[in-house]
Amino acid sequence: MRVTDLARRADTTAETVRHYTELGLLRPQRDAANGYRRYGGDDLRRLRFALKARGLGFTLGDVRELIEESESGATPCPRVRALIETRLDEVEARIRELRGLSDRMRAAMAAWEDAPDCRLEDGRVCGLIDSFNAG
């Protein structure tokens, strides 16, 4: 398969295929006649695995580690369980951060509802932000 064929079969973009190839996650052979990269069934399986893993929050580094562990003959499943716990903790922490940001943004919007728009002559950029107390 060529890049576009592989991308279509995995329901992704050619750019993703190229990027994953550059990272070494995919290992196409070079066509001796024209120099094109030729991908095989193993590349399609790895690509589909990588896309599913990314959809679950695994990093590309995680994906590489899991593929390498599998190729060494070991099952990466215990590592998958440990990594997903870590990724879940990270996502939940980020959600808490985003909720806090959302609350601050709503408070700013409420505080600025009746505030006038005006140019400041004292060098400040925006009086709205300068006057807001995120508390």
MARDREN-177023 format. One line per field, with one value per residue: residue number from 1; residue in one letter; z, y negated, x of N, C-alpha, C in turn. Coordinates in pm, whole numbers. Each point is the difference from the previous one (the first is absolute). Example, Ala and Ser with C-alpha at 12.3 -4.5 7.8 and 13.67 -1.06 7.14 Angstrom:
pos [1	2]
code [a	s]
n.w [780	-72]
n.v [569	-105]
n.u [1319	-35]
ca.w [0	6]
ca.v [-119	-119]
ca.u [-89	82]
c.w [0	73]
c.v [-120	-109]
c.u [90	-77]
***
This chain:
pos [1	2	3	4	5	6	7	8	9	10	11	12	13	14	15	16	17	18	19	20	21	22	23	24	25	26	27	28	29	30	31	32	33	34	35	36	37	38	39	40	41	42	43	44	45	46	47	48	49	50	51	52	53	54	55	56	57	58	59	60	61	62	63	64	65	66	67	68	69	70	71	72	73	74	75	76	77	78	79	80	81	82	83	84	85	86	87	88	89	90	91	92	93	94	95	96	97	98	99	100	101	102	103	104	105	106	107	108	109	110	111	112	113	114	115	116	117	118	119	120	121	122	123	124	125	126	127	128	129	130	131	132	133	134	135]
code [m	r	v	t	d	l	a	r	r	a	d	t	t	a	e	t	v	r	h	y	t	e	l	g	l	l	r	p	q	r	d	a	a	n	g	y	r	r	y	g	g	d	d	l	r	r	l	r	f	a	l	k	a	r	g	l	g	f	t	l	g	d	v	r	e	l	i	e	e	s	e	s	g	a	t	p	c	p	r	v	r	a	l	i	e	t	r	l	d	e	v	e	a	r	i	r	e	l	r	g	l	s	d	r	m	r	a	a	m	a	a	w	e	d	a	p	d	c	r	l	e	d	g	r	v	c	g	l	i	d	s	f	n	a	g]
n.w [0	-65	29	-114	-51	67	-29	-122	0	56	-98	-57	27	-122	48	57	-113	-65	86	2	-131	3	83	-108	15	-120	-62	-89	-102	-54	-91	-38	-62	103	101	-45	105	38	40	103	16	31	-103	-72	50	-18	-119	-23	46	-69	-100	28	14	-107	-53	63	-63	-64	42	-96	104	57	-114	-16	128	-22	-114	54	104	-82	-73	128	-21	69	88	-71	13	82	-96	-86	88	22	-130	-18	109	-44	-123	63	87	-107	-64	109	16	-127	18	116	-65	-97	98	61	-116	-22	126	-17	-113	58	103	-88	-72	117	41	-124	40	104	-8	-1	-132	38	-64	52	70	92	-124	69	-22	105	30	-90	-68	-8	-20	-72	104	-44	106]
n.v [118	-102	-116	-46	115	-6	-129	28	104	-89	-62	-35	-90	-34	-120	59	66	-112	-65	97	-12	-134	27	76	-49	-49	117	-92	78	-19	-48	105	20	-51	71	29	-50	124	-13	80	122	22	-79	63	115	-37	-45	102	76	-69	3	127	24	-76	68	81	-95	108	-29	-68	-56	-9	-46	-76	-34	-13	-63	-69	-19	-25	-78	-28	23	-112	23	-105	95	57	-32	52	96	9	-2	79	62	-4	39	89	23	2	76	73	-6	29	90	31	-3	69	75	-5	26	93	34	-12	66	83	7	10	86	56	-4	38	61	-80	56	-124	-8	-8	-96	68	-109	95	47	15	127	58	-98	69	41	-123	-28	108	41	87	-66]
n.u [84	-47	58	-50	44	114	11	-40	80	80	-62	115	92	37	-31	-104	-24	23	-77	-90	18	-1	-101	-7	-122	19	13	-29	-17	117	-82	73	-115	-71	45	-123	-58	19	-125	16	-46	128	29	-91	42	127	-33	-78	100	90	-85	-24	129	24	-101	82	71	42	122	61	60	-119	-51	106	-10	-128	24	99	-80	-101	79	25	-128	0	-93	-40	-91	90	87	-86	-24	129	27	-106	41	126	-35	-77	98	80	-89	-19	131	14	-94	61	117	-57	-50	117	58	-91	16	133	-15	-85	85	98	-69	-35	127	19	-111	11	119	43	-4	125	59	101	23	-13	-8	-112	-4	-57	-79	-69	107	52	-127	15	-68	89	39]
ca.w [0	6	114	-7	16	142	72	-28	67	146	22	52	-106	-48	86	120	-39	-17	132	75	-65	45	139	6	37	-121	-63	-139	-86	-118	-131	-70	-134	-2	127	83	120	-12	132	1	101	134	16	18	137	92	-15	66	144	44	-3	111	124	9	36	143	76	6	-78	-103	72	57	-111	-39	107	-2	-121	24	98	-70	-97	72	39	125	-14	60	69	134	-16	-47	119	84	-72	-10	131	4	-94	57	105	-66	-63	106	52	-103	7	116	-39	-96	72	70	-102	-40	109	-4	-120	25	97	-72	-87	84	55	-107	-75	-11	0	-128	-81	-11	-20	120	-31	97	-46	13	-126	6	136	43	57	115	114	42	111	-18	136]
ca.v [-118	-128	-83	-34	123	35	-100	25	124	-22	-115	-110	-82	34	-72	82	114	-47	-36	123	63	-74	37	140	88	77	34	42	39	-87	64	-17	-56	-144	-62	-25	84	101	45	132	30	-33	-146	-31	41	-95	-130	9	6	-133	-92	37	-37	-147	-30	28	-92	39	-85	73	71	120	92	59	92	118	76	63	108	109	59	75	128	-14	-67	-133	-28	-57	-138	-75	-28	-99	-128	-64	-59	-125	-95	-41	-97	-124	-60	-52	-122	-104	-38	-89	-128	-65	-47	-121	-104	-35	-80	-133	-69	-41	-109	-118	-48	-64	-124	-96	-19	-141	-83	-70	21	-128	2	-46	-87	22	106	134	55	11	-21	111	106	-55	-18	126	71	141	47]
ca.u [-84	67	-42	-143	-78	4	-79	-142	-41	-1	-88	79	56	134	94	17	83	138	53	26	114	119	25	40	-111	-28	128	-23	113	17	-14	127	-22	-32	35	-117	-17	-105	-44	-62	-102	50	-12	-142	-36	64	-67	-132	26	44	-115	-88	69	-7	-138	-15	83	139	88	73	106	-63	-28	129	40	-88	33	130	-17	-67	93	103	-59	-76	-129	3	-127	18	47	-118	-84	69	4	-131	-26	76	-62	-128	31	40	-118	-88	65	-19	-143	-15	60	-88	-119	42	13	-136	-59	63	-47	-139	6	49	-109	-102	57	22	-125	-36	121	17	119	67	145	68	113	109	89	-58	-50	-146	-49	-86	84	71	-91	-61	60	-34	-20]
c.w [0	117	-3	16	147	81	-18	74	151	37	71	-118	-42	86	129	-30	-13	136	80	-61	45	143	16	43	-116	-72	-143	-68	-115	-126	-79	-135	2	131	91	122	-26	139	-12	110	141	26	23	141	102	-5	68	152	53	5	114	134	20	41	147	86	15	-87	-110	61	64	-109	-43	102	-5	-122	21	97	-66	-96	67	50	128	-29	67	84	143	-6	-46	120	86	-67	-4	134	13	-89	54	111	-60	-61	106	63	-98	-1	117	-32	-94	65	76	-97	-47	104	0	-120	19	99	-67	-88	81	54	-107	-75	-22	-2	-137	-72	-14	-18	125	-39	90	-37	16	-134	0	145	49	70	123	123	53	111	-6	135	25]
c.v [-124	-79	-24	123	39	-96	27	125	-17	-119	-113	-78	51	-68	78	120	-43	-32	126	77	-67	36	145	95	90	22	49	44	-100	85	-29	-69	-151	-72	-31	90	94	54	135	14	-32	-151	-40	36	-97	-136	2	5	-139	-96	30	-42	-151	-43	26	-85	41	-94	84	74	128	105	69	105	129	88	74	117	121	70	77	135	-4	-62	-137	-31	-51	-146	-90	-38	-109	-137	-68	-60	-135	-105	-49	-102	-135	-72	-60	-125	-115	-48	-93	-138	-77	-49	-129	-117	-45	-88	-141	-81	-51	-117	-129	-57	-73	-133	-109	-38	-148	-93	-66	43	-137	20	-58	-80	26	118	141	43	3	-8	113	107	-51	-12	130	65	145	72	136]
c.u [88	-60	-150	-88	-9	-87	-149	-48	-11	-88	74	56	138	106	26	88	146	64	35	118	129	37	43	-109	-41	133	-20	130	6	-15	126	-18	-19	30	-117	0	-117	-29	-69	-103	43	-11	-145	-44	60	-69	-136	15	35	-118	-97	63	-4	-140	-32	93	145	82	67	119	-53	-21	128	44	-82	29	133	-11	-66	95	113	-53	-81	-137	7	-124	18	46	-115	-87	63	0	-136	-41	70	-65	-135	20	36	-119	-93	59	-20	-145	-22	58	-93	-130	32	14	-137	-67	58	-49	-144	-5	47	-110	-106	51	11	-128	-34	121	16	127	66	150	63	123	120	91	-55	-59	-153	-44	-88	83	74	-89	-56	81	-44	-18	37]
***
